[in-house]
Amino acid sequence: MSFEFLNSFKFLKKKSIIHRLDPRAKLLFAMVYTINALMFTEIVPLIFIFLSIIPFIVLGKLFHQWIKSIRGLAFLYIFIIIINTLFITNNGFSFSLAMIIRITTMISAFSIFFLTVDPNDLALSLISMKVPYEFAFSFSLAFRFVPTIAIEAQNIIDSQQSRGYEMQKKGIINQIKNLFPLLVPLIIGSIKRAFNVAEALESRAFGSKKERTFYFTIRYSVTDWIFTFLLLIILVVLIFIRLQIIIMPEWFNWGLPV
């Protein structure tokens, strides 16, 4: 059991086209691809949606981190296949495959978002969208703590193993049992950290002044508008295809069972 895959959601400062995009454009990207994945249960359109996200991973120079995020979901994929194969008698494996592609697409979209968006820029973008500063700061703070939680979880696993506790037993039942000695100290540590952060914010008079100033502001560039326009076109086209499948399913015989 390893939580290193959570590091694949840690911001990486790189020089790439995707990194230079506005955080709001990348947030729209993650939301559009999530909607696209949720619209379909057919395998073929889901494959096309998934393949269309690969160029963004390559342009962002994120392939290694993306592989980590997908590899960390292997247990979930196996669980989906087993459950659907056992309890869905008609095309259970095909349905499992469609769900795996759907989850992979959504995880990939948000992985690109988190890997390419600086937490400070994320807070500024939320504030520019008229989100209250307290909520924007809380979201960006949670954003920062994802890698920290991953490191702490791995430290707990190493500590348990150094005391002779076998955390690497094979089998689904054993994997579930291994979560309890991990989650309890992880939750307690997270609560303590939350209190420490709250005390630090109070000591700095957080929230005492409603109007705030910032070192810099972010602006939508021409590239961001073009990227947004393309995303909206993709969304509209896929919505149209989804409606056509519902109205005239005989016209869209994908050749694969759902």
C-alpha positions as CSV (number, residue, x, y, z in Angstrom):
1,M,0.0,0.0,0.0
2,S,1.4,3.3,-1.1
3,F,0.2,6.9,-1.0
4,E,2.9,8.2,-3.2
5,F,0.4,8.6,-6.0
6,L,-1.0,11.7,-4.2
7,N,2.2,13.4,-5.0
8,S,1.0,13.4,-8.6
9,F,-1.4,16.1,-7.6
10,K,1.4,18.4,-6.3
11,F,2.1,21.5,-8.3
12,L,5.2,21.2,-10.5
13,K,6.8,24.4,-11.8
14,K,7.7,23.8,-15.4
15,K,7.9,25.8,-18.6
16,S,5.1,24.5,-20.8
17,I,2.1,25.8,-22.7
18,I,-0.3,24.2,-20.2
19,H,1.5,25.8,-17.2
20,R,1.2,29.2,-18.8
21,L,-2.6,29.0,-19.2
22,D,-4.8,30.9,-16.7
23,P,-5.9,28.8,-13.7
24,R,-9.6,29.5,-14.6
25,A,-9.1,28.1,-18.1
26,K,-7.6,24.9,-16.6
27,L,-10.4,24.7,-14.0
28,L,-12.8,24.8,-16.9
29,F,-10.8,22.1,-18.7
30,A,-11.1,19.8,-15.7
31,M,-14.9,20.5,-15.4
32,V,-15.5,20.0,-19.1
33,Y,-13.8,16.7,-19.3
34,T,-15.5,15.5,-16.1
35,I,-18.9,16.4,-17.7
36,N,-17.9,14.7,-21.0
37,A,-16.9,11.5,-19.1
38,L,-20.1,11.5,-17.1
39,M,-22.3,11.9,-20.2
40,F,-21.4,8.6,-21.7
41,T,-21.6,5.0,-20.7
42,E,-20.6,3.6,-24.1
43,I,-17.0,2.4,-24.4
44,V,-16.1,3.9,-27.8
45,P,-17.0,7.6,-27.1
46,L,-15.3,7.3,-23.7
47,I,-12.1,6.0,-25.4
48,F,-12.1,9.0,-27.8
49,I,-12.6,11.4,-24.8
50,F,-9.8,9.8,-22.9
51,L,-7.4,9.8,-26.0
52,S,-8.2,13.5,-26.5
53,I,-6.7,14.3,-23.1
54,I,-3.3,12.7,-23.9
55,P,-2.0,15.6,-25.9
56,F,-2.5,18.0,-23.0
57,I,-0.5,15.6,-20.8
58,V,2.3,15.6,-23.3
59,L,2.3,19.4,-23.8
60,G,2.4,19.9,-20.0
61,K,5.4,17.5,-19.7
62,L,3.4,15.6,-17.1
63,F,3.6,12.0,-18.4
64,H,5.6,10.6,-15.5
65,Q,3.4,12.1,-12.8
66,W,0.2,11.1,-14.7
67,I,1.4,7.5,-14.8
68,K,1.8,7.6,-11.0
69,S,-1.7,8.9,-10.5
70,I,-3.2,6.1,-12.7
71,R,-1.0,3.4,-11.2
72,G,-2.2,4.4,-7.7
73,L,-5.8,3.6,-8.7
74,A,-5.0,0.0,-9.7
75,F,-6.7,-1.3,-6.5
76,L,-9.9,0.6,-7.4
77,Y,-9.9,-0.7,-11.0
78,I,-9.6,-4.3,-9.7
79,F,-12.4,-3.7,-7.2
80,I,-14.7,-2.3,-10.0
81,I,-14.1,-5.3,-12.3
82,I,-14.7,-7.8,-9.5
83,I,-17.9,-6.1,-8.3
84,N,-19.5,-5.6,-11.7
85,T,-18.5,-9.0,-12.9
86,L,-20.0,-10.7,-9.9
87,F,-23.2,-8.7,-9.6
88,I,-23.9,-7.7,-13.2
89,T,-24.7,-10.8,-15.2
90,N,-25.2,-9.0,-18.6
91,N,-22.1,-7.4,-20.0
92,G,-20.6,-6.9,-16.6
93,F,-17.0,-6.7,-17.8
94,S,-17.9,-4.2,-20.6
95,F,-19.6,-2.0,-18.1
96,S,-16.6,-2.2,-15.8
97,L,-14.3,-1.2,-18.6
98,A,-16.5,1.8,-19.4
99,M,-16.4,2.9,-15.7
100,I,-12.6,2.5,-15.6
101,I,-12.2,4.7,-18.6
102,R,-14.6,7.3,-17.2
103,I,-12.7,7.4,-13.8
104,T,-9.3,7.6,-15.6
105,T,-10.5,10.5,-17.7
106,M,-11.7,12.5,-14.7
107,I,-8.6,11.7,-12.6
108,S,-6.4,12.7,-15.5
109,A,-8.2,16.0,-16.1
110,F,-7.9,17.0,-12.4
111,S,-4.3,15.7,-12.2
112,I,-3.4,18.1,-15.1
113,F,-5.2,20.9,-13.2
114,F,-3.4,20.3,-9.9
115,L,0.0,19.7,-11.4
116,T,0.0,22.9,-13.4
117,V,-1.7,25.4,-11.1
118,D,0.2,27.2,-8.4
119,P,-1.9,27.4,-5.1
120,N,-1.4,31.2,-5.0
121,D,-2.6,31.6,-8.6
122,L,-5.6,29.4,-7.7
123,A,-6.6,31.6,-4.8
124,L,-6.3,34.7,-7.0
125,S,-8.4,33.2,-9.8
126,L,-11.1,32.2,-7.3
127,I,-11.1,35.7,-5.9
128,S,-11.4,37.2,-9.4
129,M,-14.5,35.0,-9.8
130,K,-16.0,36.8,-6.8
131,V,-15.5,33.9,-4.5
132,P,-15.1,35.2,-0.9
133,Y,-11.4,35.3,0.2
134,E,-12.0,33.0,3.1
135,F,-13.3,30.2,0.9
136,A,-10.6,30.8,-1.8
137,F,-7.9,30.7,0.9
138,S,-9.3,27.5,2.4
139,F,-9.4,25.8,-0.9
140,S,-5.9,26.7,-1.8
141,L,-4.7,25.7,1.7
142,A,-6.4,22.2,1.2
143,F,-4.7,22.1,-2.2
144,R,-1.3,22.6,-0.5
145,F,-1.9,19.9,2.1
146,V,-2.5,17.0,-0.3
147,P,1.2,16.2,-0.8
148,T,1.7,16.7,3.0
149,I,-0.9,14.1,3.8
150,A,0.7,11.7,1.3
151,I,4.1,12.1,3.0
152,E,2.6,11.6,6.4
153,A,0.6,8.5,5.3
154,Q,3.8,7.0,3.9
155,N,5.7,7.8,7.2
156,I,2.9,6.1,9.2
157,I,3.2,3.0,7.0
158,D,7.0,2.9,7.4
159,S,6.6,3.3,11.2
160,Q,4.0,0.5,11.4
161,Q,6.3,-1.8,9.4
162,S,9.3,-0.9,11.6
163,R,7.3,-2.2,14.5
164,G,6.6,-5.5,12.8
165,Y,3.2,-4.8,11.5
166,E,2.7,-6.4,8.0
167,M,1.2,-3.6,5.8
168,Q,1.9,-5.4,2.5
169,K,-0.3,-8.5,2.9
170,K,-2.0,-9.5,-0.4
171,G,-5.8,-9.8,-0.8
172,I,-8.7,-7.4,-0.6
173,I,-9.6,-8.3,2.9
174,N,-6.1,-7.8,4.2
175,Q,-5.8,-4.5,2.3
176,I,-9.0,-3.3,4.0
177,K,-7.8,-4.4,7.5
178,N,-4.5,-2.5,6.9
179,L,-6.4,0.8,6.5
180,F,-7.4,0.9,10.2
181,P,-3.9,1.3,11.7
182,L,-3.2,3.9,9.0
183,L,-6.3,6.0,9.1
184,V,-6.6,6.5,12.8
185,P,-3.1,8.2,13.3
186,L,-3.6,10.0,10.0
187,I,-6.9,11.5,11.0
188,I,-5.6,12.5,14.4
189,G,-2.5,14.1,12.8
190,S,-4.7,16.0,10.4
191,I,-6.9,17.3,13.2
192,K,-3.8,18.5,15.1
193,R,-2.5,20.2,12.0
194,A,-5.9,21.9,11.4
195,F,-5.8,23.4,15.0
196,N,-2.2,24.6,14.5
197,V,-3.2,26.3,11.2
198,A,-6.2,27.9,12.9
199,E,-4.1,29.2,15.7
200,A,-1.5,30.6,13.2
201,L,-4.3,32.4,11.3
202,E,-5.8,33.9,14.4
203,S,-2.4,35.1,15.6
204,R,-2.1,37.0,12.3
205,A,-5.6,38.5,12.6
206,F,-6.9,36.6,9.6
207,G,-10.3,37.9,8.4
208,S,-10.1,41.1,10.4
209,K,-10.0,43.2,7.2
210,K,-12.5,42.4,4.4
211,E,-10.7,44.3,1.7
212,R,-7.4,42.9,0.7
213,T,-4.6,43.9,-1.6
214,F,-2.4,41.5,-3.6
215,Y,1.1,41.7,-5.1
216,F,-0.1,40.9,-8.6
217,T,-3.3,40.1,-10.5
218,I,-4.0,37.5,-13.1
219,R,-5.6,38.2,-16.5
220,Y,-7.1,36.2,-19.2
221,S,-4.9,36.2,-22.3
222,V,-5.8,35.6,-25.9
223,T,-4.5,32.1,-25.6
224,D,-6.8,31.5,-22.6
225,W,-9.8,32.7,-24.6
226,I,-8.9,30.5,-27.6
227,F,-8.5,27.5,-25.2
228,T,-11.8,28.3,-23.5
229,F,-13.6,28.6,-26.8
230,L,-12.2,25.2,-28.0
231,L,-13.3,23.6,-24.7
232,L,-16.8,24.9,-25.1
233,I,-17.0,23.7,-28.7
234,I,-16.0,20.2,-27.6
235,L,-18.6,20.3,-24.8
236,V,-21.4,21.4,-27.2
237,V,-20.5,18.8,-29.8
238,L,-20.5,16.0,-27.2
239,I,-23.8,17.1,-25.7
240,F,-25.2,17.0,-29.3
241,I,-23.9,13.5,-29.8
242,R,-25.3,12.4,-26.4
243,L,-28.7,13.7,-27.4
244,Q,-28.6,12.0,-30.7
245,I,-27.7,8.7,-29.0
246,I,-30.8,9.1,-26.8
247,I,-33.1,10.1,-29.6
248,M,-31.9,7.7,-32.3
249,P,-29.8,5.0,-30.7
250,E,-30.0,2.9,-33.9
251,W,-27.9,5.5,-35.7
252,F,-25.0,5.1,-33.2
253,N,-24.2,1.4,-33.1
254,W,-20.7,1.5,-31.7
255,G,-20.3,-2.2,-32.2
256,L,-19.5,-2.8,-28.5
257,P,-21.9,-3.7,-25.7
258,V,-22.6,-1.2,-22.9
